[in-house]
Amino acid sequence: MNEVFISLLKSSARVAAGGVLALCAGHALAEICVYENNAGQTLYTNVSPGADWKKRQCFATVEPPTPPAAKGAAATPAARSALPKVSAEKQKERDAMRRKVIENELAAESKLLEEARTAYANGAPPALPDEFLNPQKYAARIAQLRESVSLHERNVEALKKEIARM
């Protein structure tokens, strides 16, 4: 009997402490209970699982705070003023460096595209010696070459769009 009373007292203290925390923090209070069925399985949940389960113990928990209303929402004026400032000259320097890097990537990707197109040979590259005896191997190589050409074309297109946005 004393054990039950102590358990209830501890439970009440947890609930009270959790309630105080919830009020202080402004967060919702949730109750998680331990249930057990006839087979000896244990379940921790905040919803009653049904008549076959017996409630053994409950705990009060504080739910985590909700995230800000919208990602990318306008920052408060105080937060904006705390951000570091970049001079116009420094920003132009950064933009010029970025453009140069993207143009170098475009040149390299264009070169890879031309190499891939040459290897693809409009879908009819010469068969390699081991491909004469295995037509599936030849078809697989053609598919791989076609995919390579397509990939490089998409990359070149994306880099051109990026440069156009600058």
N, C-alpha and C positions, 0 to 999 in steps of 0.2 A: 504494500500500500504506500509506504514511504517513497519507494522508487518511482511509482506512478506520479506522486505529488511532485517529486524533484524534477522528473521529466517534464511535467506540465509547467513547473516554475521556470525551467530553463527555456522551454518553448516560448512561454510568455515573455521572458526577458529578451529572447531573440526577436520576437515580433515587435516588442516595444522599441528595441534598439533600431530595428529596421525601419519602423515607422518614423522615429526621430530622424534617422538618416534621410529617409525619403522626403520628409518635410523640409529639412535643411537644404538638401541638394535639389529639390524641386523635381525629382524623378518619381515615376510610378513604382508602387510596391507590388511585387509578385510573390505568390506562395507556391513553393515546390514541395510536393508530398512524396513520400516513399510508400509504394503499394506492394503487396505480396499476394501471390495466388496460391492455390492448393498444391501446386507442383513445386513450390519453393522459389519460383522466379521472382525477381525484384524489378520494379519499374519506378523510375523517377519521372514525375510529370506534374504539370500544373492543371491537368484536366482529369477528372475521375474516369478510369478506364472501364468501369462497369461493375456489375454485381459480383462477379467471380473474384474480384480483387479486394483485399482488406487494407485499409489505410493504417500504416504503422507509425509514421512520424511526418511532420511538416516543418518547413523552414521558410522564413521570410527572406526574400532577396530584393535587392534594389536593381531595377532594370537600367541598362546603360543609357546615357543621354542620347537623344535623337540627333541625327546629323543636321548641319545647317540646311536651311530651306532649299536653296538651289546652288548647285555647283557652278562656280564662275559668276556668282552674283556680284554686283558692284561692291567693292570694299568700302568700308566706312572712311570718311575723310581723314581720321586719325591714322588708320592703317595705311592709306595711300601716302600720307606725308612721311611715314616711317620707311618707305621703300627707297633704296638707293637711286640717285639720279645719275643719268648718263648724259654727257654733253652731246650736242648735235654732231660735233666733229668726230667724237669717239664712235657714235652710232653709224655715221657714214663710213668710217674705217671698217667697222664690223660688217656692214652690209656689203662693202666692196670685197672683203675677204670671203664672205659667204658666196657671193656671185662667182668669184674666181674658183672656189672649191667646186661649186656645182658645174661650172663650165668645164673644169678638168674631168669631173666624173662623166659629163656628157661626151667629151672627146674619147675617153676610154671605152665607154659603153658603145659608142658608134663604131669604134674599131672592132670590138667584140661582135657586134651585129654583122658587120661586113664579113668577118671570118666565119661566123655561123652560116651566113647565106652562101658563102663559097663552098663550105663543107656540105651544105644541104643540096646544092646544085639543082634548085627548082624541083626537088623531090625525086631526083634520079641520080644520086651519087653512084660512082662506080662501086661494084661489089668487091669486098675484100676476099682474099683467097678462101678463108674458112666459111664465108657466106654463100659460096656457090653450092655447097653441099647442104646448107641449112637455110632455107628461105625465110623461116621465122626470125632468125637472127638478123637477117638483112632488113626485114620489116620493122623489127624492134629498133634497129639503129636509125632507120629513116624517121620513125616516130620520135625518137629522142632528139634527132637533129631538128625536126619540125618544132618541137617544144622549146628547144634552145633558141631558135630564131624568134619564136613568139615571145619568149621571156625578154630577150634583148630589145625587141620592138616596144614592148610595154615599158621597159625601163627608160628607153630613149624618150618616149612620149611623156612619161612622168617628169623627167628632168627638164624637158622643154616647157611643160606647164609651170614648173617651179620657177624657171627663169622668167617666164612671162608675168608671173605674179609680183616680181620684184620691182 
